[in-house]
């Protein structure tokens, strides 16, 4: 038994119709004119979409600079994320100094390989300690300031932000180093 209806009860060489009559020349030319008209409209639509996308990107870039919550992406919106950004930005951690430290370790390894390896191990240990400290303090701060709020993603957001150099963080830091954070963020 075959699953094709054409195979059942028909000759093997029977032609299948297209289900509609062939259009007349007049109908074909009218359809071609409609498609041509849509082509220019499609270009205009694409140009309009590019302009809208450009405007939206400009707003996003400006929001990243100023911290404007209205235009930030969903992953960075809300008082909880603002608190975590401010928490990380209000301190200097060893994790953010890790990348520049790697350059020094590379230079030191060329001069004295044993000392370079020792610095590498110490740097990794200090970064891990810093990450665990950030995790502990961020979760404690969220529990205090946002009771009942889920802690899902809190650690990841804070740690990833702390690993970036301060000048490379987006949204840009809005607090100075050493700033005391307020008790409420709502």
C-alpha positions as CSV (number, residue, x, y, z in Angstrom):
1,X,0.0,0.0,0.0
2,X,1.4,3.3,-1.0
3,X,0.8,6.6,0.8
4,X,0.5,8.7,-2.3
5,X,-3.0,9.2,-3.7
6,X,-1.7,9.4,-7.2
7,X,-0.4,5.9,-7.0
8,X,-3.7,4.3,-6.0
9,X,-5.9,3.4,-9.0
10,X,-4.2,5.5,-11.6
11,X,-1.8,4.7,-14.3
12,X,1.9,5.2,-13.6
13,X,2.3,8.0,-16.1
14,X,-0.8,10.1,-15.3
15,X,-0.2,13.8,-15.2
16,X,-1.1,15.8,-12.2
17,X,-2.7,19.2,-12.8
18,X,-1.7,22.4,-11.1
19,X,-5.2,23.0,-9.9
20,X,-5.8,26.2,-11.7
21,X,-6.0,27.4,-15.3
22,X,-3.0,29.0,-17.0
23,X,-3.2,32.8,-16.6
24,X,-3.8,34.9,-19.6
25,X,-1.1,37.3,-20.8
26,X,-3.1,40.2,-19.4
27,X,-3.3,38.6,-16.0
28,X,0.4,37.7,-16.0
29,X,1.4,41.2,-16.9
30,X,-0.8,42.7,-14.1
31,X,0.7,40.2,-11.6
32,X,4.2,41.3,-12.7
33,X,3.3,44.9,-12.3
34,X,2.0,44.2,-8.7
35,X,5.3,42.4,-7.9
36,X,7.3,45.3,-9.2
37,X,5.3,47.7,-7.1
38,X,5.9,45.5,-4.0
39,X,9.6,45.5,-4.8
40,X,10.0,49.2,-4.4
41,X,7.8,49.1,-1.3
42,X,9.9,46.3,0.1
43,X,13.0,48.5,-0.4
44,X,11.3,51.4,1.3
45,X,10.2,49.0,4.2
46,X,13.8,47.7,4.6
47,X,15.1,51.3,4.7
48,X,12.5,52.2,7.3
49,X,13.4,49.1,9.4
50,X,17.1,50.0,9.1
51,X,16.4,53.5,10.4
52,X,14.3,52.2,13.3
53,X,17.0,49.6,14.2
54,X,19.7,52.4,14.0
55,X,17.6,54.6,16.3
56,X,17.0,51.7,18.7
57,X,20.8,50.9,18.8
58,X,21.6,54.6,19.4
59,X,19.1,54.6,22.3
60,X,20.6,51.4,23.7
61,X,24.2,52.8,23.5
62,X,23.0,56.0,25.3
63,X,21.2,53.9,27.9
64,X,24.4,51.9,28.5
65,X,26.3,55.2,29.1
66,X,23.7,56.8,31.3
67,X,22.1,53.8,33.0
68,X,18.7,54.8,31.8
69,X,16.5,51.8,32.8
70,X,13.8,52.5,30.2
71,X,16.0,51.6,27.3
72,X,18.3,48.9,28.8
73,X,17.8,45.3,27.7
74,X,15.7,43.0,29.9
75,X,18.8,41.3,31.4
76,X,19.9,44.6,32.9
77,X,16.6,46.1,34.0
78,X,15.1,46.4,37.4
79,X,16.2,47.4,40.9
80,X,17.8,44.1,41.7
81,X,20.2,44.3,38.7
82,X,20.9,48.0,39.5
83,X,21.8,47.0,43.0
84,X,24.1,44.3,41.8
85,X,25.8,46.7,39.3
86,X,26.3,49.3,42.0
87,X,27.5,46.7,44.5
88,X,30.2,45.4,42.1
89,X,31.1,48.9,40.9
90,X,31.5,50.4,44.4
91,X,34.6,48.2,45.1
92,X,37.8,47.2,43.5
93,X,38.2,43.5,43.4
94,X,41.1,41.3,42.5
95,X,39.1,39.6,39.8
96,X,38.9,42.8,37.7
97,X,42.7,43.2,38.0
98,X,43.3,39.7,36.8
99,X,43.7,40.5,33.1
100,X,46.4,43.2,33.6
101,X,48.0,40.9,36.1
102,X,48.3,38.3,33.4
103,X,50.5,40.6,31.3
104,X,52.8,41.1,34.2
105,X,52.9,37.4,34.8
106,X,53.8,36.8,31.1
107,X,56.7,39.3,31.3
108,X,57.8,37.8,34.7
109,X,57.7,34.3,33.2
110,X,60.1,35.3,30.5
111,X,62.6,36.6,33.1
112,X,62.1,34.0,35.8
113,X,59.8,31.0,35.0
114,X,59.6,29.7,38.5
115,X,58.5,33.1,39.9
116,X,56.1,33.5,37.0
117,X,54.4,30.2,37.8
118,X,54.2,31.1,41.4
119,X,52.5,34.4,40.6
120,X,50.1,32.6,38.2
121,X,49.0,30.2,40.9
122,X,48.7,33.0,43.5
123,X,46.6,35.1,41.0
124,X,44.2,32.3,40.3
125,X,43.8,31.6,44.1
126,X,43.2,35.3,44.8
127,X,40.6,35.5,41.9
128,X,38.7,32.5,43.2
129,X,38.7,33.9,46.7
130,X,37.4,37.2,45.3
131,X,34.7,35.5,43.3
132,X,33.5,33.6,46.4
133,X,33.5,36.8,48.4
134,X,31.5,38.6,45.8
135,X,29.0,35.7,45.7
136,X,28.6,35.7,49.4
137,X,28.3,39.5,49.8
138,X,26.0,39.9,46.8
139,X,23.6,37.2,47.9
140,X,23.5,38.6,51.4
141,X,22.8,42.1,50.1
142,X,20.0,40.8,47.9
143,X,18.4,38.9,50.8
144,X,18.5,42.1,53.0
145,X,17.3,44.6,50.4
146,X,15.0,42.4,48.4
147,X,13.3,39.9,50.7
148,X,11.3,37.3,48.9
149,X,13.1,37.9,45.6
150,X,14.6,34.9,43.9
151,X,18.4,34.5,44.1
152,X,18.6,32.8,40.7
153,X,21.2,34.5,38.4
154,X,22.3,36.9,41.1
155,X,25.8,35.3,41.5
156,X,26.4,35.0,37.8
157,X,25.4,38.6,37.0
158,X,27.7,39.9,39.8
159,X,30.6,37.7,39.1
160,X,30.6,38.3,35.3
161,X,30.5,42.0,35.9
162,X,33.3,41.9,38.4
163,X,35.6,40.0,36.0
164,X,35.5,42.9,33.5
165,X,37.7,45.9,33.9
166,X,35.8,48.9,35.2
167,X,36.2,50.9,32.0
168,X,34.8,48.0,29.9
169,X,31.6,47.4,31.9
170,X,28.2,47.9,30.3
171,X,26.1,49.6,31.5
172,X,28.7,52.1,32.6
173,X,29.3,52.3,36.4
174,X,27.1,54.9,38.0
175,X,28.7,54.9,41.4
176,X,32.3,55.7,42.5
177,X,34.6,53.3,44.2
178,X,34.0,53.3,47.9
179,X,30.4,54.6,47.8
180,X,28.1,53.3,50.5
181,X,25.1,51.7,48.9
182,X,21.6,52.7,50.1
183,X,19.4,50.3,52.0
184,X,16.5,50.5,49.5
185,X,16.6,50.2,45.7
186,X,12.9,50.2,44.9
